């Protein structure tokens, strides 16, 4: 288990306690302190003294990706999972994932995340799971557009044997990583359960409003994933569909930016996104899974991402209005 740590003293003890109390006790817990300046190093040290399964690695601040990569290289077990130091996992997280992996012969398992703030997360279990090929599962992830996180999954360490790592120095590194790791897995499994608790906090990585650089990094991450899919997918038509959904994801992000679609940050994002959509317009035209309105929005974005975002907002509002009228009772009855 790889736990990158950076200035999370308020939550770190709960995180490590949830890991140490797993029903599956044979664990190799790699805690990577990424140059914390608060009380986190003391907490990490205390845990390494208290539990022989906890191995502490301290380094200068190099970012989340580098901390995870260090953890991968230091790990010794057959399976690897990532837990952010402000999150918690259910007591049977590892046990449930291992059972599914054993039954399906999969190299990678995933489950849902459940968000929480102060109260403990409400984990859910159904006992059901399904298996699928790696490329097929990646297509579903891209279409869902909400499960890029590297956390909440269990990976066979053989997936990292050929040098697969997180891209250092880039935000949204999970997007490219997820594309590559699922492409590397012949068989994957998905649990119909939420056993990973993601803490929502305003000063967290996901809770903060993204900076200008972060916004452009999202486009770069999507483009990097799209380039990988274009060069690696065995089916050109399936690659077109995945690439188109990646572009759709970027367009949706533009419409939901804090502060609206105007201003300096969205402007930089729009310029980067315009080049991204232009580069992959041929894939959009060939994709059969996109709806006509979405295809039209992406085509418009090649000229004006701002206009495409306005048009997409209009479509969403029109759909909501239509839904309200559909649900409105007929007073003539």
C-alpha positions in Angstrom: 0.0 0.0 0.0 1.5 3.3 -1.1 0.6 6.4 1.0 2.0 9.8 -0.2 2.0 12.3 2.5 2.2 16.1 2.4 1.0 18.4 5.2 -2.0 16.3 6.3 -1.4 16.0 10.0 -5.1 16.6 10.8 -6.2 13.5 8.9 -3.1 11.3 8.6 -3.7 9.3 11.8 -7.2 8.3 10.7 -5.9 7.3 7.3 -3.1 5.1 8.6 -5.4 3.6 11.2 -7.9 2.6 8.5 -5.1 0.8 6.6 -3.6 -0.9 9.7 -7.0 -2.3 10.7 -7.6 -4.1 7.5 -9.1 -7.6 7.8 -6.3 -8.7 5.4 -3.3 -8.3 7.7 -0.4 -9.2 5.4 0.4 -5.7 4.2 3.5 -3.8 3.2 2.6 -0.2 4.0 4.9 2.3 2.2 4.5 5.8 3.6 6.3 8.5 1.5 6.6 11.8 3.3 7.0 14.3 0.5 8.7 17.1 2.5 5.9 17.9 4.9 6.4 21.0 7.0 3.7 20.4 9.6 3.4 17.6 12.1 3.0 14.8 9.5 6.6 13.5 9.7 6.2 12.9 13.5 3.0 11.0 12.9 4.6 8.9 10.2 7.6 8.1 12.4 5.3 7.1 15.3 3.5 4.7 13.0 6.7 3.2 11.7 7.8 2.5 15.2 4.4 1.2 16.3 3.6 -1.1 13.3 6.4 -3.1 11.7 4.4 -3.2 8.4 4.8 0.5 8.1 7.9 1.6 6.2 8.7 5.3 6.1 10.5 7.1 3.3 11.3 10.8 3.6 12.2 13.0 0.7 12.3 16.6 -0.3 9.0 17.9 -1.8 8.8 16.6 -5.3 5.0 16.3 -5.8 2.4 13.6 -5.7 3.5 11.7 -8.8 7.1 11.4 -7.7 6.0 10.3 -4.2 3.8 7.6 -5.7 6.6 6.4 -8.0 9.0 6.1 -5.0 6.3 4.0 -3.3 5.9 1.7 -6.3 9.7 1.2 -6.5 9.9 0.4 -2.8 6.9 -2.0 -2.7 7.4 -5.7 -2.4 4.0 -7.3 -2.6 2.2 -8.8 -5.6 -0.5 -6.1 -5.4 -0.3 -2.3 -5.1 -2.9 0.3 -4.1 -2.7 4.0 -3.5 -4.3 5.8 -0.6 -4.1 9.6 -0.3 -3.2 10.6 3.3 -6.4 12.5 4.0 -8.6 9.6 2.9 -9.7 6.4 4.6 -10.6 2.9 3.4 -13.1 0.4 4.6 -11.8 -2.4 6.9 -12.4 -5.0 4.2 -11.1 -2.9 1.3 -8.1 -5.2 0.5 -10.0 -8.4 1.3 -12.9 -7.6 -1.0 -10.6 -6.6 -3.9 -8.4 -9.7 -3.5 -11.4 -12.0 -3.5 -12.7 -10.5 -6.8 -9.2 -10.6 -8.4 -8.8 -14.2 -7.4 -12.2 -15.2 -8.7 -11.9 -13.4 -12.1 -8.2 -13.7 -12.7 -8.0 -10.0 -13.3 -4.9 -7.9 -13.0 -6.6 -4.8 -11.8 -9.8 -4.2 -9.7 -11.7 -1.0 -9.1 -14.6 0.2 -7.0 -16.5 3.4 -6.3 -15.4 6.2 -4.1 -17.6 7.7 -1.4 -17.1 11.3 -0.4 -17.2 12.6 3.1 -16.3 15.7 5.1 -16.3 15.3 8.9 -18.6 12.3 9.6 -17.2 8.9 8.7 -17.9 7.8 5.1 -20.8 5.4 4.5 -19.3 2.5 2.7 -21.5 0.2 0.6 -21.2 -3.4 -0.4 -23.3 -5.5 -2.8 -21.1 -8.6 -3.2 -21.4 -8.3 -7.0 -18.6 -7.7 -9.5 -18.0 -8.0 -13.2 -14.9 -8.6 -15.4 -14.0 -7.0 -18.6 -11.0 -6.5 -20.9 -8.8 -3.6 -20.1 -9.5 -1.5 -23.3 -13.3 -2.1 -22.8 -13.2 -0.9 -19.2 -11.2 2.2 -20.2 -13.8 3.1 -22.7 -16.5 3.0 -20.0 -14.3 5.1 -17.7 -13.9 7.7 -20.4 -17.6 7.7 -21.1 -18.4 8.1 -17.4 -15.9 11.0 -17.1 -15.8 10.7 -13.3 -13.5 7.9 -12.3 -10.0 8.9 -13.3 -8.5 8.6 -9.8 -5.7 6.1 -9.3 -6.9 5.5 -5.7 -9.6 2.9 -4.9 -8.0 0.3 -7.1 -5.8 -2.7 -6.6 -3.1 -3.3 -9.3 -1.0 -6.3 -10.0 2.6 -5.2 -9.7 3.4 -6.8 -13.1 1.6 -3.9 -14.7 4.5 -1.7 -13.5 7.2 -4.1 -14.7 7.7 -2.3 -18.0 8.3 1.1 -16.4 4.7 2.4 -16.1 4.8 5.3 -13.7 3.0 8.6 -13.0 4.1 11.6 -15.1 6.2 13.8 -12.8 5.5 17.6 -13.0 2.0 17.5 -14.4 -1.3 18.0 -12.7 -4.1 15.5 -13.6 -1.5 12.8 -13.9 -4.2 10.2 -13.1 -5.8 10.7 -16.5 -2.8 9.6 -18.5 -1.9 6.9 -15.9 -5.4 5.4 -16.0 -5.3 5.2 -19.8 -2.0 3.4 -19.8 -2.6 1.0 -16.9 -6.0 -0.2 -18.3 -4.4 -0.6 -21.7 -1.8 -2.8 -20.1 -4.3 -5.0 -18.3 -5.7 -8.0 -20.2 -8.4 -8.5 -17.7 -10.0 -6.1 -15.2 -12.7 -6.3 -12.6 -15.1 -3.8 -11.1 -16.7 -4.2 -7.7 -20.2 -2.9 -7.2 -19.1 -1.4 -3.9 -17.8 1.8 -2.4 -14.9 0.9 -0.1 -12.7 4.0 -0.5 -13.6 7.2 1.4 -12.5 10.4 -0.3 -12.4 13.4 2.0 -13.8 16.6 0.5 -11.9 19.6 1.9 -11.5 23.1 0.4 -7.7 23.0 0.9 -7.3 19.6 -0.7 -5.9 19.0 -4.2 -9.4 18.4 -5.7 -11.1 21.0 -3.5 -9.0 24.0 -4.5 -10.0 26.1 -7.4 -7.5 25.2 -10.1 -4.9 27.7 -11.2 -4.2 28.8 -14.7 -1.4 26.3 -15.1 -3.6 23.5 -13.7 -6.3 24.2 -16.2 -3.9 24.0 -19.1 -2.5 20.9 -17.5 -5.9 19.2 -17.9 -5.8 19.7 -21.6 -2.2 18.4 -21.8 -3.2 15.3 -19.7 -6.2 14.6 -22.0 -4.1 15.1 -25.1 -1.4 12.8 -23.8 -4.0 10.1 -23.1 -5.5 10.7 -26.6 -2.1 10.3 -28.2 -1.4 7.1 -26.3 -4.8 5.7 -27.3 -4.4 6.6 -31.0 -1.0 4.9 -31.1 -1.8 1.8 -29.0 -5.4 0.8 -29.4 -5.8 -2.3 -31.7 -9.1 -1.0 -33.0 -9.0 2.3 -34.9 -12.8 2.8 -34.5 -12.7 2.1 -30.8 -9.8 4.5 -30.5 -11.8 7.2 -32.2 -14.6 6.8 -29.7 -12.3 7.0 -26.7 -10.5 10.1 -28.1 -13.8 11.8 -28.8 -15.0 11.2 -25.3 -11.7 12.7 -24.0 -12.4 15.9 -26.0 -16.0 15.9 -24.7 -14.6 15.7 -21.1 -12.5 18.8 -21.7 -15.4 20.7 -23.1 -17.6 19.8 -20.1 -14.8 21.0 -17.8 -14.7 24.4 -19.6 -18.5 24.9 -19.1 -18.1 24.2 -15.4 -15.1 26.3 -14.6 -15.4 28.4 -11.4 -15.9 32.0 -12.4 -17.5 31.2 -15.7 -16.0 30.7 -19.2 -14.5 34.2 -19.4 -11.3 35.5 -17.8 -7.6 34.8 -18.0 -7.6 31.2 -16.8 -10.4 29.9 -19.1 -8.9 31.9 -22.0 -5.6 29.9 -21.7 -7.6 26.8 -21.4 -9.6 27.6 -24.4 -6.5 28.2 -26.6 -5.0 24.9 -25.6 -8.3 23.1 -26.0 -8.8 24.6 -29.5 -5.6 23.0 -30.6 -6.5 19.7 -29.0 -9.9 19.5 -30.6 -8.5 20.5 -34.0 -5.8 17.9 -33.8 -8.3 15.1 -33.2 -11.3 16.4 -35.2 -11.0 13.4 -37.6 -11.6 11.0 -34.7 -14.7 13.0 -33.7 -16.1 12.8 -37.2 -15.6 9.0 -37.3 -16.9 8.3 -33.8 -20.3 6.6 -33.8 -21.1 6.9 -30.1 -21.2 10.7 -29.8 -24.6 12.4 -30.1 -25.0 14.8 -32.9 -25.2 17.8 -30.6 -22.0 16.9 -28.9 -20.3 16.3 -32.2 -21.5 19.8 -33.2 -20.1 21.3 -30.0 -16.7 19.8 -30.6 -16.6 21.0 -34.2 -17.5 24.5 -33.0 -14.7 24.3 -30.5 -12.2 24.0 -33.3 -13.1 27.6 -34.1 -14.3 29.0 -30.8 -14.2 26.9 -27.6 -16.0 29.8 -25.9 -18.9 29.6 -28.3 -19.0 25.8 -28.0 -19.2 26.1 -24.2 -22.1 28.6 -24.5 -23.9 26.2 -26.9 -23.4 23.3 -24.6 -24.7 25.2 -21.7 -27.8 26.1 -23.7 -28.3 22.4 -24.6 -28.1 21.4 -21.0 -30.6 24.0 -19.9 -33.0 23.2 -22.7 -32.8 19.5 -21.7 -33.6 20.4 -18.0 -36.6 22.6 -19.1 -37.9 19.8 -21.4 -37.6 17.3 -18.5 -39.6 19.6 -16.2 -42.4 19.9 -18.7 -42.4 16.2 -19.2 -42.8 15.6 -15.5 -45.4 18.4 -15.1 -48.9 16.9 -14.3 -51.6 17.4 -16.9 -54.2 19.7 -15.2 -56.8 18.8 -17.7 -57.3 15.4 -16.0 
